[in-house]
Amino acid sequence: MINIDETIKNLNSRGFDTSFFENGKDAVDYLASQLKNETIGFGGSKTIEALGLYERLCENNSVFSHWYQGYGEAQKNAVGAEVYITSANAVAQTGEIINIDGSGNRVASTLYGKKKVYIIIGVNKIAEDYDKALGAQGT
């Protein structure tokens, strides 16, 4: 069984600031309160799509996503944004985040040049350890 508190502790020990929310609405409300007048890039994410995060953040920010605006200029602007939001393919309870990417835009944008990066992690993406998380990614 996955232990959320243990996962948070291990992510924190690896240098990640974490916030836990009981439901998606609370997570979206939190992000909307933190992000105003920003340029925000989105990585392709079914989790973000399900949360309605794109629409909510568009209320007070310039948001770029190739899922909503098409490839080309939107993807270029997403990569150049000050803030980047994506989801993880999988997370190990031991604190490793797994993100495998077809074109590299999501991985590159989480690693370099951003003022802030938010990685959305649903509890369904957490596995016991690294090997199980790697095997579960993409499911």
The first five atom37 places (N, CA, C, CB, O) and aatype in JSON, in Angstrom:
{
  "aatype": [12, 9, 2, 9, 3, 6, 16, 9, 11, 2, 10, 2, 15, 1, 7, 13, 3, 16, 15, 13, 13, 6, 2, 7, 11, 3, 0, 19, 3, 18, 10, 0, 15, 5, 10, 11, 2, 6, 16, 9, 7, 13, 7, 7, 15, 11, 16, 9, 6, 0, 10, 7, 10, 18, 6, 1, 10, 4, 6, 2, 2, 15, 19, 13, 15, 8, 17, 18, 5, 7, 18, 7, 6, 0, 5, 11, 2, 0, 19, 7, 0, 6, 19, 18, 9, 16, 15, 0, 2, 0, 19, 0, 5, 16, 7, 6, 9, 9, 2, 9, 3, 7, 15, 7, 2, 1, 19, 0, 15, 16, 10, 18, 7, 11, 11, 11, 19, 18, 9, 9, 9, 7, 19, 2, 11, 9, 0, 6, 3, 18, 3, 11, 0, 10, 7, 0, 5, 7, 16],
  "atom_mask": [
    [1, 1, 1, 1, 1],
    [1, 1, 1, 1, 1],
    [1, 1, 1, 1, 1],
    [1, 1, 1, 1, 1],
    [1, 1, 1, 1, 1],
    [1, 1, 1, 1, 1],
    [1, 1, 1, 1, 1],
    [1, 1, 1, 1, 1],
    [1, 1, 1, 1, 1],
    [1, 1, 1, 1, 1],
    [1, 1, 1, 1, 1],
    [1, 1, 1, 1, 1],
    [1, 1, 1, 1, 1],
    [1, 1, 1, 1, 1],
    [1, 1, 1, 0, 1],
    [1, 1, 1, 1, 1],
    [1, 1, 1, 1, 1],
    [1, 1, 1, 1, 1],
    [1, 1, 1, 1, 1],
    [1, 1, 1, 1, 1],
    [1, 1, 1, 1, 1],
    [1, 1, 1, 1, 1],
    [1, 1, 1, 1, 1],
    [1, 1, 1, 0, 1],
    [1, 1, 1, 1, 1],
    [1, 1, 1, 1, 1],
    [1, 1, 1, 1, 1],
    [1, 1, 1, 1, 1],
    [1, 1, 1, 1, 1],
    [1, 1, 1, 1, 1],
    [1, 1, 1, 1, 1],
    [1, 1, 1, 1, 1],
    [1, 1, 1, 1, 1],
    [1, 1, 1, 1, 1],
    [1, 1, 1, 1, 1],
    [1, 1, 1, 1, 1],
    [1, 1, 1, 1, 1],
    [1, 1, 1, 1, 1],
    [1, 1, 1, 1, 1],
    [1, 1, 1, 1, 1],
    [1, 1, 1, 0, 1],
    [1, 1, 1, 1, 1],
    [1, 1, 1, 0, 1],
    [1, 1, 1, 0, 1],
    [1, 1, 1, 1, 1],
    [1, 1, 1, 1, 1],
    [1, 1, 1, 1, 1],
    [1, 1, 1, 1, 1],
    [1, 1, 1, 1, 1],
    [1, 1, 1, 1, 1],
    [1, 1, 1, 1, 1],
    [1, 1, 1, 0, 1],
    [1, 1, 1, 1, 1],
    [1, 1, 1, 1, 1],
    [1, 1, 1, 1, 1],
    [1, 1, 1, 1, 1],
    [1, 1, 1, 1, 1],
    [1, 1, 1, 1, 1],
    [1, 1, 1, 1, 1],
    [1, 1, 1, 1, 1],
    [1, 1, 1, 1, 1],
    [1, 1, 1, 1, 1],
    [1, 1, 1, 1, 1],
    [1, 1, 1, 1, 1],
    [1, 1, 1, 1, 1],
    [1, 1, 1, 1, 1],
    [1, 1, 1, 1, 1],
    [1, 1, 1, 1, 1],
    [1, 1, 1, 1, 1],
    [1, 1, 1, 0, 1],
    [1, 1, 1, 1, 1],
    [1, 1, 1, 0, 1],
    [1, 1, 1, 1, 1],
    [1, 1, 1, 1, 1],
    [1, 1, 1, 1, 1],
    [1, 1, 1, 1, 1],
    [1, 1, 1, 1, 1],
    [1, 1, 1, 1, 1],
    [1, 1, 1, 1, 1],
    [1, 1, 1, 0, 1],
    [1, 1, 1, 1, 1],
    [1, 1, 1, 1, 1],
    [1, 1, 1, 1, 1],
    [1, 1, 1, 1, 1],
    [1, 1, 1, 1, 1],
    [1, 1, 1, 1, 1],
    [1, 1, 1, 1, 1],
    [1, 1, 1, 1, 1],
    [1, 1, 1, 1, 1],
    [1, 1, 1, 1, 1],
    [1, 1, 1, 1, 1],
    [1, 1, 1, 1, 1],
    [1, 1, 1, 1, 1],
    [1, 1, 1, 1, 1],
    [1, 1, 1, 0, 1],
    [1, 1, 1, 1, 1],
    [1, 1, 1, 1, 1],
    [1, 1, 1, 1, 1],
    [1, 1, 1, 1, 1],
    [1, 1, 1, 1, 1],
    [1, 1, 1, 1, 1],
    [1, 1, 1, 0, 1],
    [1, 1, 1, 1, 1],
    [1, 1, 1, 0, 1],
    [1, 1, 1, 1, 1],
    [1, 1, 1, 1, 1],
    [1, 1, 1, 1, 1],
    [1, 1, 1, 1, 1],
    [1, 1, 1, 1, 1],
    [1, 1, 1, 1, 1],
    [1, 1, 1, 1, 1],
    [1, 1, 1, 1, 1],
    [1, 1, 1, 0, 1],
    [1, 1, 1, 1, 1],
    [1, 1, 1, 1, 1],
    [1, 1, 1, 1, 1],
    [1, 1, 1, 1, 1],
    [1, 1, 1, 1, 1],
    [1, 1, 1, 1, 1],
    [1, 1, 1, 1, 1],
    [1, 1, 1, 1, 1],
    [1, 1, 1, 0, 1],
    [1, 1, 1, 1, 1],
    [1, 1, 1, 1, 1],
    [1, 1, 1, 1, 1],
    [1, 1, 1, 1, 1],
    [1, 1, 1, 1, 1],
    [1, 1, 1, 1, 1],
    [1, 1, 1, 1, 1],
    [1, 1, 1, 1, 1],
    [1, 1, 1, 1, 1],
    [1, 1, 1, 1, 1],
    [1, 1, 1, 1, 1],
    [1, 1, 1, 1, 1],
    [1, 1, 1, 0, 1],
    [1, 1, 1, 1, 1],
    [1, 1, 1, 1, 1],
    [1, 1, 1, 0, 1],
    [1, 1, 1, 1, 1]
  ],
  "atom_positions": [
    [[0.84, -1.19, 0.0], [0.0, 0.0, 0.0], [0.88, 1.25, 0.0], [-0.96, 0.0, 1.23], [1.9, 1.31, 0.69]],
    [[0.48, 2.22, -0.78], [1.25, 3.46, -0.9], [1.0, 4.35, 0.32], [0.87, 4.21, -2.2], [-0.13, 4.52, 0.77]],
    [[2.08, 4.91, 0.83], [2.01, 5.82, 1.97], [2.33, 7.23, 1.46], [3.01, 5.39, 3.12], [3.47, 7.53, 1.1]],
    [[1.31, 8.07, 1.42], [1.48, 9.44, 0.9], [2.48, 10.23, 1.73], [0.12, 10.16, 0.87], [3.33, 10.93, 1.17]],
    [[2.4, 10.14, 3.06], [3.32, 10.89, 3.91], [4.76, 10.49, 3.66], [2.97, 10.68, 5.38], [5.65, 11.34, 3.64]],
    [[5.0, 9.2, 3.47], [6.35, 8.7, 3.18], [6.82, 9.23, 1.81], [6.38, 7.15, 3.2], [7.98, 9.61, 1.65]],
    [[5.93, 9.23, 0.85], [6.26, 9.75, -0.48], [6.65, 11.22, -0.39], [5.08, 9.56, -1.45], [7.66, 11.62, -0.96]],
    [[5.86, 12.0, 0.31], [6.16, 13.44, 0.47], [7.5, 13.63, 1.17], [5.03, 14.14, 1.27], [8.32, 14.45, 0.74]],
    [[7.73, 12.88, 2.25], [9.0, 12.97, 2.98], [10.18, 12.67, 2.05], [9.01, 12.0, 4.18], [11.18, 13.38, 2.07]],
    [[10.06, 11.63, 1.25], [11.16, 11.25, 0.35], [11.34, 12.24, -0.79], [10.91, 9.87, -0.22], [12.48, 12.51, -1.18]],
    [[10.27, 12.79, -1.32], [10.4, 13.85, -2.34], [11.09, 15.07, -1.74], [9.02, 14.23, -2.91], [11.98, 15.66, -2.36]],
    [[10.67, 15.46, -0.53], [11.3, 16.61, 0.13], [12.79, 16.38, 0.37], [10.6, 16.89, 1.47], [13.59, 17.29, 0.21]],
    [[13.16, 15.15, 0.75], [14.57, 14.85, 1.02], [15.42, 14.93, -0.24], [14.71, 13.47, 1.66], [16.64, 15.06, -0.17]],
    [[14.77, 14.85, -1.4], [15.47, 14.96, -2.68], [15.42, 16.38, -3.24], [14.87, 13.98, -3.69], [15.82, 16.63, -4.37]],
    [[14.91, 17.32, -2.43], [14.95, 18.72, -2.83], [13.67, 19.26, -3.46], [0.0, 0.0, 0.0], [13.65, 20.4, -3.91]],
    [[12.62, 18.46, -3.49], [11.35, 18.93, -4.05], [10.49, 19.55, -2.95], [10.59, 17.76, -4.74], [10.38, 18.99, -1.85]],
    [[9.89, 20.7, -3.23], [8.86, 21.26, -2.35], [7.55, 20.59, -2.76], [8.77, 22.85, -2.46], [7.21, 20.56, -3.94]],
    [[6.83, 20.08, -1.8], [5.61, 19.35, -2.13], [4.4, 19.94, -1.41], [5.75, 17.88, -1.78], [4.51, 20.49, -0.31]],
    [[3.27, 19.81, -2.05], [1.98, 20.16, -1.46], [1.04, 19.01, -1.79], [1.43, 21.55, -2.0], [1.06, 18.49, -2.91]],
    [[0.23, 18.62, -0.84], [-0.73, 17.54, -1.05], [-2.14, 18.11, -0.93], [-0.5, 16.38, -0.03], [-2.42, 18.91, -0.04]],
    [[-3.0, 17.68, -1.82], [-4.38, 18.14, -1.82], [-5.3, 16.92, -1.86], [-4.67, 19.09, -3.02], [-5.01, 15.94, -2.54]],
    [[-6.37, 16.99, -1.13], [-7.32, 15.87, -1.05], [-8.06, 15.63, -2.37], [-8.33, 16.13, 0.06], [-8.53, 14.53, -2.64]],
    [[-8.15, 16.7, -3.18], [-8.88, 16.55, -4.44], [-8.32, 17.52, -5.48], [-10.41, 16.79, -4.23], [-7.57, 18.44, -5.15]],
    [[-8.69, 17.28, -6.73], [-8.19, 18.08, -7.83], [-8.59, 19.54, -7.75], [0.0, 0.0, 0.0], [-7.8, 20.42, -8.09]],
    [[-9.81, 19.81, -7.3], [-10.27, 21.2, -7.2], [-9.37, 22.01, -6.28], [-11.73, 21.26, -6.71], [-9.03, 23.15, -6.6]],
    [[-9.0, 21.43, -5.15], [-8.12, 22.15, -4.22], [-6.75, 22.4, -4.84], [-7.96, 21.35, -2.91], [-6.15, 23.46, -4.62]],
    [[-6.25, 21.45, -5.62], [-4.96, 21.64, -6.29], [-5.04, 22.76, -7.31], [-4.51, 20.33, -6.97], [-4.14, 23.6, -7.39]],
    [[-6.12, 22.79, -8.08], [-6.31, 23.83, -9.09], [-6.45, 25.2, -8.43], [-7.55, 23.53, -9.97], [-5.87, 26.18, -8.88]],
    [[-7.23, 25.27, -7.35], [-7.39, 26.53, -6.61], [-6.05, 27.03, -6.09], [-8.38, 26.35, -5.44], [-5.75, 28.22, -6.15]],
    [[-5.23, 26.12, -5.57], [-3.91, 26.49, -5.07], [-3.05, 27.08, -6.19], [-3.2, 25.27, -4.44], [-2.47, 28.15, -6.04]],
    [[-2.97, 26.38, -7.31], [-2.16, 26.87, -8.43], [-2.67, 28.2, -8.95], [-2.14, 25.84, -9.56], [-1.87, 29.08, -9.28]],
    [[-3.97, 28.36, -9.04], [-4.55, 29.63, -9.49], [-4.19, 30.76, -8.53], [-6.08, 29.51, -9.63], [-3.99, 31.9, -8.97]],
    [[-4.11, 30.47, -7.25], [-3.76, 31.51, -6.27], [-2.27, 31.86, -6.33], [-4.12, 31.05, -4.85], [-1.89, 32.98, -5.99]],
    [[-1.43, 30.93, -6.77], [0.01, 31.14, -6.83], [0.46, 31.79, -8.13], [0.73, 29.84, -6.67], [1.51, 32.44, -8.17]],
    [[-0.33, 31.63, -9.18], [0.11, 32.04, -10.52], [-0.81, 33.12, -11.08], [0.15, 30.83, -11.46], [-1.94, 32.84, -11.49]],
    [[-0.31, 34.33, -11.09], [-1.04, 35.46, -11.66], [-0.07, 36.29, -12.48], [-1.72, 36.32, -10.54], [1.05, 36.56, -12.05]],
    [[-0.5, 36.7, -13.67], [0.31, 37.52, -14.57], [1.63, 36.86, -14.93], [0.58, 38.86, -13.93], [2.67, 37.52, -14.99]],
    [[1.59, 35.57, -15.17], [2.77, 34.79, -15.55], [2.63, 34.3, -16.98], [2.98, 33.6, -14.58], [1.52, 34.24, -17.53]],
    [[3.75, 33.94, -17.58], [3.71, 33.16, -18.81], [3.93, 31.71, -18.38], [4.79, 33.64, -19.88], [4.91, 31.39, -17.71]],
    [[3.0, 30.85, -18.78], [3.0, 29.47, -18.31], [2.99, 28.54, -19.51], [1.78, 29.19, -17.39], [2.19, 28.69, -20.43]],
    [[3.9, 27.59, -19.49], [3.93, 26.54, -20.5], [3.4, 25.25, -19.91], [0.0, 0.0, 0.0], [3.66, 24.93, -18.75]],
    [[2.66, 24.52, -20.72], [2.13, 23.22, -20.3], [2.77, 22.12, -21.13], [0.58, 23.17, -20.43], [2.92, 22.25, -22.34]],
    [[3.14, 21.06, -20.46], [3.51, 19.83, -21.15], [2.24, 19.04, -21.37], [0.0, 0.0, 0.0], [1.3, 19.14, -20.58]],
    [[2.19, 18.26, -22.42], [1.02, 17.44, -22.68], [0.74, 16.53, -21.5], [0.0, 0.0, 0.0], [1.62, 15.79, -21.07]],
    [[-0.48, 16.57, -20.97], [-0.8, 15.8, -19.77], [-2.29, 15.54, -19.68], [-0.31, 16.54, -18.53], [-3.09, 16.47, -19.67]],
    [[-2.65, 14.29, -19.61], [-4.06, 13.92, -19.39], [-4.51, 14.36, -18.0], [-4.26, 12.39, -19.56], [-5.68, 14.7, -17.81]],
    [[-3.61, 14.35, -17.03], [-3.94, 14.78, -15.67], [-4.33, 16.26, -15.67], [-2.75, 14.53, -14.71], [-5.34, 16.64, -15.09]],
    [[-3.52, 17.09, -16.31], [-3.8, 18.52, -16.38], [-5.11, 18.76, -17.13], [-2.64, 19.28, -17.07], [-5.91, 19.61, -16.73]],
    [[-5.31, 18.02, -18.21], [-6.55, 18.15, -18.98], [-7.77, 17.8, -18.12], [-6.51, 17.25, -20.23], [-8.77, 18.52, -18.14]],
    [[-7.69, 16.72, -17.37], [-8.81, 16.28, -16.53], [-9.12, 17.29, -15.42], [-8.5, 14.91, -15.91], [-10.27, 17.43, -15.02]],
    [[-8.11, 17.98, -14.94], [-8.3, 18.97, -13.88], [-8.91, 20.28, -14.38], [-6.97, 19.27, -13.21], [-9.43, 21.06, -13.58]],
    [[-8.87, 20.53, -15.68], [-9.33, 21.81, -16.2], [-8.38, 22.95, -15.86], [0.0, 0.0, 0.0], [-8.78, 24.11, -15.79]],
    [[-7.12, 22.6, -15.65], [-6.13, 23.58, -15.21], [-5.83, 24.62, -16.28], [-4.85, 22.88, -14.81], [-5.65, 25.8, -15.96]],
    [[-5.78, 24.21, -17.52], [-5.5, 25.15, -18.6], [-6.52, 26.29, -18.6], [-5.5, 24.43, -19.97], [-6.15, 27.47, -18.58]],
    [[-7.78, 25.94, -18.61], [-8.85, 26.96, -18.66], [-8.78, 27.88, -17.44], [-10.23, 26.29, -18.73], [-8.94, 29.09, -17.56]],
    [[-8.55, 27.31, -16.28], [-8.52, 28.11, -15.05], [-7.34, 29.08, -15.04], [-8.45, 27.2, -13.82], [-7.5, 30.25, -14.68]],
    [[-6.17, 28.62, -15.44], [-5.0, 29.5, -15.42], [-5.02, 30.54, -16.52], [-3.75, 28.68, -15.53], [-4.36, 31.57, -16.4]],
    [[-5.76, 30.28, -17.59], [-5.9, 31.29, -18.66], [-6.62, 32.54, -18.17], [-6.65, 30.69, -19.85], [-6.52, 33.59, -18.82]],
    [[-7.34, 32.46, -17.07], [-8.08, 33.61, -16.54], [-7.14, 34.76, -16.16], [-8.91, 33.19, -15.34], [-7.52, 35.92, -16.31]],
    [[-5.93, 34.45, -15.66], [-5.04, 35.5, -15.15], [-3.6, 35.39, -15.66], [-5.03, 35.47, -13.66], [-2.69, 36.01, -15.11]],
    [[-3.39, 34.59, -16.7], [-2.04, 34.34, -17.18], [-2.04, 34.16, -18.69], [-1.43, 33.1, -16.5], [-3.1, 33.99, -19.31]],
    [[-0.85, 34.21, -19.29], [-0.67, 33.81, -20.68], [-0.2, 32.36, -20.65], [0.36, 34.75, -21.45], [0.9, 32.06, -20.19]],
    [[-1.05, 31.46, -21.14], [-0.77, 30.03, -21.04], [-0.61, 29.44, -22.44], [-1.91, 29.3, -20.27], [-1.39, 29.73, -23.34]],
    [[0.43, 28.62, -22.6], [0.73, 28.03, -23.89], [0.76, 26.51, -23.77], [2.07, 28.55, -24.43], [1.44, 25.95, -22.91]],
    [[0.01, 25.87, -24.65], [-0.04, 24.41, -24.68], [-0.34, 23.95, -26.1], [-1.1, 23.87, -23.7], [-1.3, 24.4, -26.72]],
    [[0.48, 23.05, -26.6], [0.23, 22.52, -27.94], [-1.03, 21.66, -27.98], [1.44, 21.71, -28.42], [-1.57, 21.44, -29.06]],
    [[-1.5, 21.18, -26.86], [-2.74, 20.4, -26.84], [-3.95, 21.29, -27.11], [-2.91, 19.69, -25.5], [-4.94, 20.83, -27.69]],
    [[-3.88, 22.54, -26.7], [-5.03, 23.44, -26.83], [-4.87, 24.42, -27.99], [-5.23, 24.2, -25.55], [-5.86, 24.91, -28.53]],
    [[-3.63, 24.71, -28.37], [-3.38, 25.72, -29.39], [-2.69, 25.17, -30.63], [-2.57, 26.82, -28.81], [-2.44, 25.92, -31.57]],
    [[-2.37, 23.9, -30.64], [-1.68, 23.32, -31.78], [-0.17, 23.44, -31.66], [0.0, 0.0, 0.0], [0.35, 24.26, -30.91]],
    [[0.52, 22.59, -32.41], [1.99, 22.61, -32.39], [2.51, 23.88, -33.02], [2.56, 21.39, -33.12], [1.74, 24.72, -33.48]],
    [[3.8, 24.02, -33.02], [4.42, 25.2, -33.64], [4.64, 26.28, -32.62], [0.0, 0.0, 0.0], [5.38, 26.11, -31.64]],
    [[4.0, 27.41, -32.85], [4.21, 28.59, -32.0], [3.86, 28.32, -30.53], [3.37, 29.76, -32.52], [4.58, 28.76, -29.64]],
    [[2.77, 27.6, -30.27], [2.37, 27.32, -28.89], [3.44, 26.48, -28.18], [1.02, 26.59, -28.86], [3.77, 26.76, -27.03]],
    [[3.96, 25.48, -28.85], [4.99, 24.64, -28.22], [6.26, 25.45, -27.97], [5.3, 23.41, -29.1], [6.89, 25.31, -26.93]],
    [[6.64, 26.28, -28.92], [7.81, 27.15, -28.75], [7.61, 28.1, -27.56], [8.08, 27.96, -30.04], [8.52, 28.28, -26.76]],
    [[6.43, 28.69, -27.45], [6.14, 29.6, -26.34], [6.08, 28.85, -25.01], [4.82, 30.32, -26.58], [6.49, 29.39, -23.99]],
    [[5.57, 27.63, -25.01], [5.52, 26.83, -23.78], [6.92, 26.55, -23.26], [4.77, 25.51, -24.03], [7.18, 26.64, -22.06]],
    [[7.82, 26.21, -24.16], [9.2, 25.93, -23.77], [9.88, 27.19, -23.24], [10.0, 25.35, -24.96], [10.73, 27.11, -22.35]],
    [[9.53, 28.37, -23.77], [10.14, 29.62, -23.34], [9.45, 30.3, -22.17], [0.0, 0.0, 0.0], [9.9, 31.36, -21.74]],
    [[8.39, 29.72, -21.66], [7.63, 30.35, -20.56], [8.43, 30.39, -19.26], [6.31, 29.61, -20.33], [9.33, 29.57, -19.04]],
    [[8.09, 31.35, -18.4], [8.75, 31.49, -17.09], [8.41, 30.34, -16.15], [8.37, 32.81, -16.44], [9.24, 29.91, -15.35]],
    [[7.17, 29.85, -16.25], [6.66, 28.79, -15.38], [6.28, 27.62, -16.26], [5.44, 29.28, -14.51], [5.74, 27.8, -17.35]],
    [[6.55, 26.41, -15.79], [6.19, 25.22, -16.55], [5.41, 24.26, -15.67], [7.45, 24.53, -17.12], [5.76, 24.03, -14.52]],
    [[4.35, 23.71, -16.24], [3.51, 22.75, -15.52], [3.37, 21.5, -16.37], [2.11, 23.36, -15.19], [3.04, 21.56, -17.55]],
    [[3.62, 20.38, -15.74], [3.46, 19.1, -16.4], [3.04, 18.08, -15.36], [4.77, 18.66, -17.12], [2.91, 18.41, -14.18]],
    [[2.83, 16.87, -15.79], [2.58, 15.8, -14.83], [3.7, 14.78, -14.94], [1.18, 15.13, -15.07], [4.48, 14.8, -15.89]],
    [[3.77, 13.9, -13.97], [4.77, 12.84, -14.0], [4.15, 11.6, -14.62], [5.29, 12.53, -12.57], [2.96, 11.34, -14.47]],
    [[4.99, 10.84, -15.34], [4.53, 9.53, -15.82], [4.33, 8.59, -14.64], [5.54, 8.93, -16.84], [3.37, 7.83, -14.59]],
    [[5.26, 8.65, -13.69], [5.19, 7.82, -12.49], [6.09, 8.42, -11.42], [5.6, 6.34, -12.81], [6.99, 9.2, -11.71]],
    [[5.83, 8.03, -10.18], [6.63, 8.49, -9.05], [6.83, 7.3, -8.11], [5.93, 9.69, -8.3], [5.9, 6.55, -7.84]],
    [[8.05, 7.15, -7.64], [8.34, 6.11, -6.66], [8.13, 6.67, -5.26], [9.78, 5.57, -6.82], [8.48, 7.82, -4.99]],
    [[7.55, 5.87, -4.4], [7.37, 6.28, -3.01], [8.71, 6.65, -2.38], [6.68, 5.17, -2.19], [8.76, 7.39, -1.41]],
    [[9.79, 6.12, -2.94], [11.13, 6.4, -2.45], [11.66, 7.77, -2.9], [12.07, 5.32, -2.91], [12.76, 8.16, -2.51]],
    [[10.88, 8.5, -3.73], [11.21, 9.88, -4.05], [11.72, 10.16, -5.45], [0.0, 0.0, 0.0], [12.12, 11.29, -5.73]],
    [[11.73, 9.18, -6.33], [12.16, 9.42, -7.7], [10.95, 9.74, -8.57], [12.93, 8.19, -8.26], [9.89, 9.12, -8.45]],
    [[11.13, 10.72, -9.45], [10.1, 11.09, -10.41], [10.53, 10.57, -11.78], [9.85, 12.64, -10.43], [11.66, 10.79, -12.21]],
    [[9.62, 9.89, -12.45], [9.91, 9.34, -13.77], [9.1, 10.12, -14.8], [9.59, 7.82, -13.84], [7.88, 10.21, -14.72]],
    [[9.81, 10.69, -15.76], [9.18, 11.42, -16.85], [9.88, 11.04, -18.15], [9.23, 12.96, -16.6], [11.03, 11.42, -18.38]],
    [[9.2, 10.3, -18.97], [9.72, 9.88, -20.26], [8.91, 10.62, -21.31], [9.65, 8.32, -20.45], [7.68, 10.68, -21.23]],
    [[9.6, 11.16, -22.29], [8.96, 12.11, -23.19], [9.32, 11.82, -24.64], [9.37, 13.53, -22.84], [10.49, 11.57, -24.96]],
    [[8.33, 11.83, -25.52], [8.56, 11.53, -26.93], [9.43, 12.53, -27.65], [0.0, 0.0, 0.0], [10.35, 12.14, -28.37]],
    [[9.17, 13.82, -27.48], [9.94, 14.83, -28.22], [10.94, 15.58, -27.35], [9.0, 15.81, -28.86], [11.76, 16.33, -27.88]],
    [[10.9, 15.4, -26.04], [11.86, 16.03, -25.15], [11.44, 17.38, -24.59], [0.0, 0.0, 0.0], [12.12, 17.92, -23.72]],
    [[10.33, 17.94, -25.08], [9.93, 19.27, -24.61], [9.58, 19.29, -23.13], [8.75, 19.77, -25.42], [9.94, 20.24, -22.42]],
    [[8.89, 18.26, -22.65], [8.52, 18.25, -21.22], [9.73, 18.06, -20.32], [7.5, 17.14, -20.95], [9.9, 18.78, -19.34]],
    [[10.55, 17.09, -20.65], [11.71, 16.82, -19.82], [12.65, 18.03, -19.8], [12.46, 15.57, -20.32], [13.08, 18.45, -18.73]],
    [[12.96, 18.6, -20.96], [13.85, 19.76, -21.03], [13.29, 20.92, -20.22], [14.06, 20.18, -22.48], [14.03, 21.61, -19.51]],
    [[11.99, 21.15, -20.32], [11.39, 22.3, -19.64], [11.33, 22.12, -18.13], [10.01, 22.54, -20.18], [11.24, 23.11, -17.41]],
    [[11.37, 20.89, -17.64], [11.4, 20.7, -16.19], [12.8, 20.83, -15.62], [10.84, 19.34, -15.84], [12.97, 20.99, -14.41]],
    [[13.8, 20.77, -16.48], [15.18, 20.75, -16.0], [15.92, 22.08, -16.13], [15.94, 19.72, -16.72], [16.9, 22.3, -15.42]],
    [[15.48, 22.97, -17.01], [16.32, 24.11, -17.32], [15.52, 25.38, -17.6], [17.19, 23.8, -18.49], [14.54, 25.36, -18.35]],
    [[15.96, 26.48, -16.98], [15.56, 27.81, -17.4], [14.23, 28.34, -16.89], [0.0, 0.0, 0.0], [13.78, 29.38, -17.38]],
    [[13.6, 27.7, -15.96], [12.3, 28.16, -15.49], [12.42, 28.84, -14.12], [11.31, 26.98, -15.41], [13.26, 28.48, -13.29]],
    [[11.55, 29.81, -13.91], [11.44, 30.44, -12.6], [10.8, 29.46, -11.61], [10.6, 31.76, -12.69], [11.2, 29.39, -10.44]],
    [[9.82, 28.71, -12.08], [9.1, 27.72, -11.26], [8.68, 26.57, -12.15], [7.86, 28.35, -10.55], [8.32, 26.78, -13.31]],
    [[8.72, 25.37, -11.61], [8.22, 24.18, -12.28], [7.27, 23.48, -11.33], [9.38, 23.24, -12.74], [7.6, 23.26, -10.16]],
    [[6.1, 23.13, -11.83], [5.13, 22.36, -11.05], [4.92, 21.02, -11.75], [3.77, 23.14, -10.91], [4.62, 20.97, -12.94]],
    [[5.09, 19.95, -10.99], [4.84, 18.61, -11.52], [3.62, 18.07, -10.78], [6.09, 17.66, -11.35], [3.66, 17.85, -9.57]],
    [[2.56, 17.86, -11.52], [1.32, 17.36, -10.95], [1.41, 15.84, -10.85], [0.07, 17.81, -11.8], [1.72, 15.17, -11.83]],
    [[1.14, 15.32, -9.68], [1.24, 13.89, -9.45], [-0.06, 13.39, -8.83], [2.45, 13.55, -8.53], [-0.38, 13.72, -7.69]],
    [[-0.79, 12.61, -9.57], [-1.96, 11.95, -9.01], [-1.53, 10.75, -8.19], [0.0, 0.0, 0.0], [-0.51, 10.13, -8.49]],
    [[-2.28, 10.41, -7.14], [-1.89, 9.27, -6.31], [-1.87, 7.98, -7.13], [-2.86, 9.13, -5.13], [-1.19, 7.02, -6.76]],
    [[-2.61, 7.96, -8.24], [-2.59, 6.79, -9.12], [-1.24, 6.6, -9.8], [-3.67, 6.91, -10.16], [-0.99, 5.53, -10.36]],
    [[-0.38, 7.59, -9.77], [0.93, 7.52, -10.42], [2.05, 7.08, -9.46], [1.28, 8.87, -11.01], [3.2, 6.94, -9.88]],
    [[1.72, 6.85, -8.2], [2.74, 6.51, -7.21], [2.85, 4.99, -7.09], [2.4, 7.14, -5.83], [1.86, 4.28, -6.95]],
    [[4.09, 4.51, -7.17], [4.39, 3.09, -7.0], [5.34, 2.92, -5.81], [5.03, 2.5, -8.3], [5.93, 3.89, -5.34]],
    [[5.47, 1.71, -5.34], [6.27, 1.42, -4.15], [7.72, 1.85, -4.25], [6.21, -0.03, -3.85], [8.27, 2.44, -3.33]],
    [[8.34, 1.54, -5.38], [9.76, 1.82, -5.53], [10.06, 2.18, -6.98], [10.61, 0.6, -5.08], [9.17, 2.18, -7.84]],
    [[11.31, 2.49, -7.24], [11.71, 2.95, -8.56], [11.39, 1.94, -9.66], [13.19, 3.26, -8.57], [10.82, 2.3, -10.69]],
    [[11.74, 0.7, -9.44], [11.52, -0.31, -10.48], [10.04, -0.48, -10.8], [12.11, -1.66, -10.04], [9.67, -0.61, -11.97]],
    [[9.2, -0.46, -9.79], [7.75, -0.59, -10.04], [7.21, 0.68, -10.71], [6.98, -0.85, -8.71], [6.33, 0.59, -11.56]],
    [[7.73, 1.83, -10.34], [7.31, 3.08, -10.98], [7.73, 3.09, -12.44], [7.89, 4.3, -10.25], [6.95, 3.5, -13.31]],
    [[8.93, 2.65, -12.73], [9.4, 2.61, -14.11], [8.55, 1.65, -14.93], [10.87, 2.19, -14.17], [8.24, 1.93, -16.09]],
    [[8.17, 0.53, -14.35], [7.32, -0.43, -15.05], [5.9, 0.07, -15.23], [0.0, 0.0, 0.0], [5.22, -0.35, -16.16]],
    [[5.45, 0.96, -14.36], [4.06, 1.46, -14.41], [3.92, 2.71, -15.26], [3.56, 1.74, -13.02], [2.8, 3.08, -15.59]],
    [[5.01, 3.37, -15.61], [4.91, 4.65, -16.31], [4.11, 4.5, -17.59], [6.29, 5.21, -16.63], [4.2, 3.5, -18.31]],
    [[3.33, 5.52, -17.84], [2.52, 5.53, -19.05], [1.19, 4.82, -18.92], [0.0, 0.0, 0.0], [0.4, 4.81, -19.87]],
    [[0.92, 4.22, -17.78], [-0.36, 3.52, -17.61], [-1.39, 4.44, -17.0], [-0.2, 2.28, -16.74], [-2.53, 4.02, -16.79]]
  ]
}
